[in-house]
Amino acid sequence: MEGGWSILDERILSSYLRSRPTHMPTVSAPPISLPPSFRRLFWEYDFSQITWHTHATLILQRILGQGTWVDVCWLRDTIGTREIRRFLMRTRGKGIDRRFLRYWEATLNLPHEVVTGWIRDPGRQIWDGR
């Protein structure tokens, strides 16, 4: 595979989009307040300005890539495992270190070939190789 989407990625995404009811809430829908303990994950931002509605992608990336077990449990209790899995599939694990992606692959039963494709993507190589 030469970077970009693989056939398997396209099939999975296509299947997901066909099966998802249009009324189903997305990760950006619920009005969720972040626990004060999350401030450490967003040290370079004004924490009082971070909202789930506006910054859902950033919040998910930080928790899944840098959060503690307690942070992850909060996330799973708040949006559910299914939504976390959908987020990773939709974003192709962007912004999450490859070691954490392998953890989520095993934990959420993500297809190994798909996660390997994300990790091998040349666009990621620059970031991951820093």
CYANA upper distance limits for C-alpha pairs under 8 A (distance plus 0.5 A):
  1 MET  CA      6 SER  CA      7.18
  1 MET  CA    117 GLY  CA      7.99
  2 GLU  CA    121 ASP  CA      7.95
  2 GLU  CA    122 PRO  CA      8.50
  3 GLY  CA    117 GLY  CA      7.91
  3 GLY  CA    120 ARG  CA      7.53
  3 GLY  CA    121 ASP  CA      4.89
  3 GLY  CA    122 PRO  CA      6.15
  3 GLY  CA    123 GLY  CA      7.97
  4 GLY  CA    121 ASP  CA      6.97
  5 TRP  CA      9 ASP  CA      6.40
  5 TRP  CA     10 GLU  CA      7.06
  6 SER  CA     10 GLU  CA      6.84
  6 SER  CA    114 VAL  CA      8.32
  6 SER  CA    117 GLY  CA      7.81
  7 ILE  CA     11 ARG  CA      6.70
  8 LEU  CA     12 ILE  CA      6.62
  8 LEU  CA    114 VAL  CA      7.40
  9 ASP  CA     13 LEU  CA      6.58
  9 ASP  CA    114 VAL  CA      6.75
 10 GLU  CA     14 SER  CA      6.36
 11 ARG  CA     15 SER  CA      6.47
 12 ILE  CA     16 TYR  CA      6.58
 13 LEU  CA     17 LEU  CA      6.61
 13 LEU  CA     89 MET  CA      8.05
 13 LEU  CA     90 ARG  CA      7.91
 14 SER  CA     18 ARG  CA      6.70
 15 SER  CA     19 SER  CA      6.62
 16 TYR  CA     20 ARG  CA      6.51
 20 ARG  CA     24 MET  CA      7.47
 25 PRO  CA     29 ALA  CA      6.23
 25 PRO  CA     30 PRO  CA      8.15
 26 THR  CA     30 PRO  CA      8.45
 26 THR  CA     83 GLU  CA      8.27
 27 VAL  CA     56 ALA  CA      7.22
 27 VAL  CA     79 ILE  CA      7.63
 27 VAL  CA     83 GLU  CA      7.20
 27 VAL  CA     87 PHE  CA      8.15
 28 SER  CA     52 TRP  CA      6.79
 28 SER  CA     53 HIS  CA      5.51
 28 SER  CA     54 THR  CA      7.90
 28 SER  CA     55 HIS  CA      8.49
 28 SER  CA     56 ALA  CA      6.06
 29 ALA  CA     53 HIS  CA      6.89
 30 PRO  CA     52 TRP  CA      8.07
 30 PRO  CA     53 HIS  CA      7.81
 31 PRO  CA     52 TRP  CA      7.15
 31 PRO  CA     53 HIS  CA      7.22
 32 ILE  CA     51 THR  CA      8.16
 32 ILE  CA     52 TRP  CA      6.36
 32 ILE  CA     53 HIS  CA      8.46
 33 SER  CA     51 THR  CA      7.69
 33 SER  CA     52 TRP  CA      7.62
 34 LEU  CA     38 PHE  CA      7.22
 34 LEU  CA     51 THR  CA      8.15
 34 LEU  CA     52 TRP  CA      8.21
 35 PRO  CA     39 ARG  CA      8.45
 38 PHE  CA     42 PHE  CA      7.56
 38 PHE  CA     71 ASP  CA      8.21
 39 ARG  CA     43 TRP  CA      6.77
 39 ARG  CA     47 PHE  CA      6.49
 41 LEU  CA     62 ARG  CA      6.89
 41 LEU  CA     63 ILE  CA      8.10
 41 LEU  CA     66 GLN  CA      7.77
 41 LEU  CA     67 GLY  CA      7.78
 42 PHE  CA     46 ASP  CA      8.24
 42 PHE  CA     47 PHE  CA      6.96
 42 PHE  CA     62 ARG  CA      8.49
 43 TRP  CA     47 PHE  CA      8.03
 45 TYR  CA     49 GLN  CA      8.41
 45 TYR  CA     50 ILE  CA      8.29
 46 ASP  CA     50 ILE  CA      7.54
 50 ILE  CA     54 THR  CA      7.76
 50 ILE  CA     55 HIS  CA      6.78
 51 THR  CA     55 HIS  CA      6.15
 51 THR  CA     56 ALA  CA      7.88
 52 TRP  CA     56 ALA  CA      5.27
 52 TRP  CA     59 ILE  CA      7.77
 55 HIS  CA     59 ILE  CA      6.64
 56 ALA  CA     60 LEU  CA      6.57
 57 THR  CA     61 GLN  CA      6.57
 58 LEU  CA     62 ARG  CA      6.63
 59 ILE  CA     63 ILE  CA      6.68
 60 LEU  CA     64 LEU  CA      6.39
 60 LEU  CA     84 ILE  CA      8.50
 61 GLN  CA     65 GLY  CA      6.22
 61 GLN  CA     66 GLN  CA      8.42
 61 GLN  CA     94 LYS  CA      8.33
 61 GLN  CA     95 GLY  CA      6.52
 61 GLN  CA     96 ILE  CA      6.61
 62 ARG  CA     66 GLN  CA      5.81
 62 ARG  CA     67 GLY  CA      6.85
 62 ARG  CA     96 ILE  CA      8.34
 63 ILE  CA     67 GLY  CA      4.69
 63 ILE  CA     68 THR  CA      8.00
 63 ILE  CA     71 ASP  CA      6.85
 63 ILE  CA     72 VAL  CA      6.78
 63 ILE  CA     75 LEU  CA      8.21
 64 LEU  CA     72 VAL  CA      7.30
 64 LEU  CA     96 ILE  CA      7.58
 64 LEU  CA    100 PHE  CA      7.92
 65 GLY  CA     95 GLY  CA      8.19
 65 GLY  CA     96 ILE  CA      5.48
 65 GLY  CA     97 ASP  CA      6.83
 65 GLY  CA    100 PHE  CA      6.49
 67 GLY  CA     71 ASP  CA      5.92
 67 GLY  CA     72 VAL  CA      6.87
 68 THR  CA     72 VAL  CA      6.81
 69 TRP  CA     73 CYS  CA      6.63
 70 VAL  CA     74 TRP  CA      6.72
 71 ASP  CA     75 LEU  CA      6.81
 72 VAL  CA     76 ARG  CA      6.64
 73 CYS  CA     77 ASP  CA      6.54
 74 TRP  CA     78 THR  CA      6.49
 75 LEU  CA     79 ILE  CA      6.53
 75 LEU  CA     80 GLY  CA      7.56
 76 ARG  CA     80 GLY  CA      4.92
 76 ARG  CA     81 THR  CA      6.00
 76 ARG  CA     84 ILE  CA      8.01
 79 ILE  CA     83 GLU  CA      6.58
 79 ILE  CA     84 ILE  CA      7.78
 80 GLY  CA     84 ILE  CA      7.06
 81 THR  CA     85 ARG  CA      6.68
 81 THR  CA    108 LEU  CA      7.98
 82 ARG  CA     86 ARG  CA      6.71
 83 GLU  CA     87 PHE  CA      6.57
 84 ILE  CA     88 LEU  CA      6.84
 85 ARG  CA     89 MET  CA      6.73
 85 ARG  CA    108 LEU  CA      6.95
 85 ARG  CA    110 LEU  CA      8.12
 86 ARG  CA     90 ARG  CA      6.45
 87 PHE  CA     91 THR  CA      6.55
 88 LEU  CA     92 ARG  CA      6.00
 88 LEU  CA     93 GLY  CA      5.47
 88 LEU  CA     94 LYS  CA      8.41
 89 MET  CA     93 GLY  CA      7.42
 92 ARG  CA    115 VAL  CA      8.14
 92 ARG  CA    118 TRP  CA      6.48
 93 GLY  CA    101 LEU  CA      7.15
 93 GLY  CA    115 VAL  CA      8.44
 93 GLY  CA    118 TRP  CA      7.49
 96 ILE  CA    100 PHE  CA      7.04
 96 ILE  CA    101 LEU  CA      7.02
 97 ASP  CA    101 LEU  CA      6.79
 97 ASP  CA    128 ASP  CA      7.59
 98 ARG  CA    102 ARG  CA      6.73
 98 ARG  CA    119 ILE  CA      6.73
 98 ARG  CA    128 ASP  CA      8.10
 99 ARG  CA    103 TYR  CA      6.96
100 PHE  CA    104 TRP  CA      6.72
101 LEU  CA    105 GLU  CA      6.44
101 LEU  CA    115 VAL  CA      7.67
102 ARG  CA    106 ALA  CA      6.86
102 ARG  CA    115 VAL  CA      7.91
103 TYR  CA    107 THR  CA      6.59
104 TRP  CA    108 LEU  CA      6.06
104 TRP  CA    109 ASN  CA      8.07
104 TRP  CA    110 LEU  CA      7.79
105 GLU  CA    109 ASN  CA      5.92
105 GLU  CA    110 LEU  CA      5.01
105 GLU  CA    111 PRO  CA      7.42
105 GLU  CA    112 HIS  CA      7.26
105 GLU  CA    115 VAL  CA      7.39
106 ALA  CA    110 LEU  CA      7.22
110 LEU  CA    114 VAL  CA      8.03
110 LEU  CA    115 VAL  CA      7.65
111 PRO  CA    115 VAL  CA      6.99
112 HIS  CA    116 THR  CA      6.56
113 GLU  CA    117 GLY  CA      6.63
114 VAL  CA    118 TRP  CA      6.91
115 VAL  CA    119 ILE  CA      6.76
116 THR  CA    120 ARG  CA      6.57
117 GLY  CA    121 ASP  CA      6.54
118 TRP  CA    124 ARG  CA      8.19
119 ILE  CA    124 ARG  CA      7.14
119 ILE  CA    125 GLN  CA      8.13
120 ARG  CA    124 ARG  CA      7.65
120 ARG  CA    125 GLN  CA      7.46
121 ASP  CA    125 GLN  CA      7.12
122 PRO  CA    126 ILE  CA      7.68
123 GLY  CA    127 TRP  CA      8.05
124 ARG  CA    128 ASP  CA      6.41
125 GLN  CA    129 GLY  CA      6.19
126 ILE  CA    130 ARG  CA      7.10
